[in-house]
Amino acid sequence: MAYVQIRGEFPLQVDSIVSAKDGEDKNSKVVEAKVSVKIENACFQNPLPLMGVRHGNFSSDTPPVFHMHFDESGWHVDKLVH
């Protein structure tokens, strides 16, 4: 299987939530989710799975972990957690 590293802003598709737990304050969560990246190009007809990090290495079996916060407009992703 081939892998590629991308940089920039891309639309994400949440395939499933694996786990969600409270963050460091009442307005934050740490969410582990299976997520795919949508690339608008004929070469990429299906969304590409985003890999998570386990023991310092990317792994297709590990879902990425997101830090999220809540404000008056709803939930937002702050960053990817490694």
Helices and strands as residue ranges (DSSP letters): E 12-22, E 28-37, E 48-49, E 52-54, E 57-59, E 65-71, E 74-81
